[in-house]
Amino acid sequence: MDLTVHGRNVEINDWIQEYAEKKVGKLERYLSSITDARCELTHSPTRSAADRYTCQITLWADGQILRAEESTGDVFASIDATADKVYKQIRRFKGRRYQSKRRAAAAASAEAQMAAIAAMTQIEEEEEAEEVGNLIRRKQFILQPMDEEEAIEQMELLGHDFFVYLNPQSGDANVVYRRHDGNYGLLEPQAA
């Protein structure tokens, strides 16, 4: 665990540094996955002498952030109170994680079973589709009258590789498409 002790309007001497390292270091016993920790001490000249020193401890563990803050009249008391608050958060976090692991394990096994069933069903459907060659989708739409440039612009706006439109001069449905070389093609049907 990397611990950073930072002071704002407070001089961090060796005693405060060691005390913070000792208190925050104990938290690693309860949650071994702590990667980083930050202890920020602040002195605020307030009217209330009981709230002059504020300690904020932030821990990063398992992608989660645990943070607590307490204000007292003494730097060491602030560190103690904040460490106690973080310890309670760790207990809640571990409890939730344990319960969610049990639920997650049950959900994962059910999900694995469903995935296996879905995979088997998909394989069967693919085999049937390969054998028969069924029409699997039908789509109807209204042809809008427009010229070639408008159709190309509409195709680009939609992000499609082709676009079907009504040519107002001929009255027929035309298709513009994007070619592999980056240019465009036009299909104009004619009666036989």
N, C-alpha and C positions, 0 to 999 in steps of 0.2 A: 504494500500500500504506500503510495506517495502522499505525504502530508505536507501541506503548505500552511504556515501560520502567518497571517497578515494582520497588521495593525493600522487603524486609522485614528489619529490623534492619541495613540497609545504606543509607547516605546516597548518593543518586544525584546525583553532581556532574556538571559539564559534561564532564569527561574520560570518565567511564563512559558517559554518555548518548551522546556522539559515537562512542565505540568500539562500543557496541551497535548504533547506527544503521548504522555502516559495515559491521559483520559481517552483520547481518541483512539489510541492504539488498543485499548481494551475492547473497543467496539468490534475490532477485527476478529476477536474470539467468537463473537456471536454471529457474525456474518463474514465468512472467509472470502467471499467473492468481491470484496471492496477493492476497487482498483485505484481510485483517487479520493483524497479527502482534503477539504479546505476548512480552516478555522479562521474566521475573521472577527477580530476584536475591535470594538469602537468605543470611544469615550465621547459622550455628548454632555455639554454643560447645561443640564436641565435644572429646573427648580427643585424637583424631587431628587434627593440624594440616593434614593433606593433604585433609581433607574438610570444611573449615569454610565454604567458599563454594560455594553451589549455584546453578546457572543453569538455568532451564527456559524453552525457547522453544516457543511454540505458533503454528502457522500455519493459516489457513483459506484453502483454495483448492479451487475446483471442487466445493464441497459436501463436501470431505474435510477432516479435521483431521490435521495432522502435528505430533507433539510429541516433544521429546527433553529429557533432563535429564542433567547431569553435575555432579560435585562435585570440586573441587580446593582447593588451599591459597591460590589467588590469584583475584580477581574476573575479571581479564582472561583468565587461562588457562581459567576455567570457561566464559566466553563463547565462546572459541575452540573448546574441545572440544565444546560443545553445538552450535555452528554447523556443525562438521564432521559431527556425528551427523545433524543435520537434512539436510545436503547428501546424505548417503548415502540417507536416506529418500526424498528428492526423486528421486534417480536410480532407485531401485526403483519409486517411484510412476509416474514417467514411462514406465519400461519396461513396467510392467503396463498402463498406459493405452494405449500404442502397440500392444501385442500384443492387448489387448482390442478396440481400434478395428478392427484387421484382422479379428478373429473376429466382432466386432459387425457389420461391413460385410457379411461373408459371410452372417451370420445374418439381417441385415435384408433382403438381397436374396431369400433363400430365404423369409423370412416374407412379403415383399411378393408373391411368386409364389403362396404358399399362400393369402394373403388374397384375391388376385384370383380364384383358382380357387374358393375358398369363396363369394365374392360371386356369381360366375356360377352356382354350384350353388344358392345360396339364391334367386336370381332365378328360376331354372328351377322350383324347388320351389314358390315363391309363385305362379307362373303356373299350375302344375298344380293347386295348391290352390284358386286362384280359379276355375279352369275346372270342377273336379270337385266341390269342397266335401266332401272326405273327412273321415271321423272320424279325428282324429289322436291322441286320447288317451282311454284308458279307465281308470277308477279304481274300485276296489271297497273298501268299508269296512263295518264293523259299526255298525249304528244303536244308539246308547245311549238307553235310556229316561230322559227328564228332562222337567221342565216348561219353560215359556217363559223364565222368568228365568234358569234355569241355562243354557239354550241361548244366550241373549244374552250371558251372562257368558263362556261358552266361546268364542263367536264373537269377542268383544273380546280375550280372552286370546290367541287365535290370530292376530288381526289380519286376519281375513277380512271380506268384505262380506256373506257369507251363511253359514248353518250348517244342515245337515240333521240331524234327530234323530227319535227315536221318541216319539210322544205316548202315555203309558201309559194315558190314559182311553179314547182311540179306537182305539189299536193301529195307527194309520197313521203314515206318515212325514210330518213337517211340515218347513217351511223358514222360518227367521227370516232377515230381511235388513235391511240398513241403507239407509234412504231418503236421498235427496239433501238433504232438509231437516234431517237429523240424527236423525230419529225412526226407529222400527223398524217393519217389516211382518212379517206372518205369512201363509204359504201353507198352506192345509189342503185337500188333495185329497179329492174325493168321487167315488164311482163314478157313471157315467151311467145 
